[in-house]
Amino acid sequence: MNRNLALNLARATEAAALSAAQWLGKGKKNDADGAAVEAMRKLFDTVDVNGIVVIGEGEMDEAPMLYIGEEVGTKVPGSDEIDIAVDPLDGTTSIANGMNNSIAVLAAAPRGCLLHAPDIYMDKIACGPGAKGCIDLEDTTENNIKRVAKALNKNIEEITVSVLKRERHDKLVEEIRKTGARIKMVSDGDILTAIETCFEDSGVDMIMGIGGAPEGVIAAAALKCLGGDFQGKLVPSDEEQMERCKSFHNDLEKIYHIDDLVKGNDVIFSATGVSFGEILQGVKFLKDNKATTETLVTRLPSGTVRFIKSIHNLNTKPEYAK
């Protein structure tokens, strides 16, 4: 893919973040999500790619914008043919309640390189570069924590595992506590938490537990660019979801490793903070109708990690980019 594409994709997450941030704390998560989706979709119409959304807001008959299978980009001759995975607002509950760690996020790779994951659950485990190769979704919680601690040259008591605060994780939380490891509970948005494992000052060493499969693929793209590791297994909850997986040609018995979820070494990942978090600052609205954003952009094969701080003049931006 054209290396300059990364900046244009960053503009897409910025547009989504600017639109969603206007709904911070207003208790209307669907309105916030809708604003982010619309802004991102319209921004895509200006980008010179021939893109297909492989992870989006649902099927064509379920979501009017950024549905799975939708073609995006200008599609001019010679444009990169890419797959795009999007979550215009990861952390809808957080933004509705005025809480931290909501982001606008996307990943892109050449056609056929991103796993087409249906909107079901995925059992996940991830870590940063220092413990790459040490995680095994089929092994016990205790053994995984021990291996990561050894790789990071830490005592188990110094390891922090991030877990979504859900009743389904009660047993997992008990297992982690028995090892002596620390737990960071998060209420929403496990993409950003997975990324935190790649930044030592975040204090997060691992993520474990069940979350959304689409978010798992996007997180895997980020971790691949950042040198981390990720494994996941699809967890359908009923017969309908099992059939949905089959229609996507997914293997329900397979442990998907990071190179299964994101094939090759040509990947772009972009995330813009909507509300404030451990890694990214949220959108700030300033006087004179201006706003600031902070965006994390990374790509392979270079592995360069960029934090882009931008000041936006909302008077001169197109409506969709506000």
Buried (B, 14 or more C-beta within 10 A) or exposed (E): BEEEBBBBBBBBBBBBBBBBBBBBEEEBBEBBBBBBBBBBBBBBEBBBBBBBBBBBBBBEEEBBBBBBEBEBBEEEEEBBBBBBBBBBBBBBEBBBBEBBBBBBBBBBBBEEBBBBBBBBBBBBBBBBBBBBEBBEBEEEBBEBBBBBBEBBEBEBEBBBBBBBEBEEBEEBBEBBEEBBBBBBEBBBBBBBBBBBBBBEEBBBBBBBBBBBBBBBBBBBBBBBBBBBBBBBBBBBEEEEBBEBBEEBEBEEEEBBBBEBBBBBBBBBBBBBBBBBBBBBBBBBBEEEEEBBBBBBBBBBEEEEBEEBEBEBEBEEBEEBBB
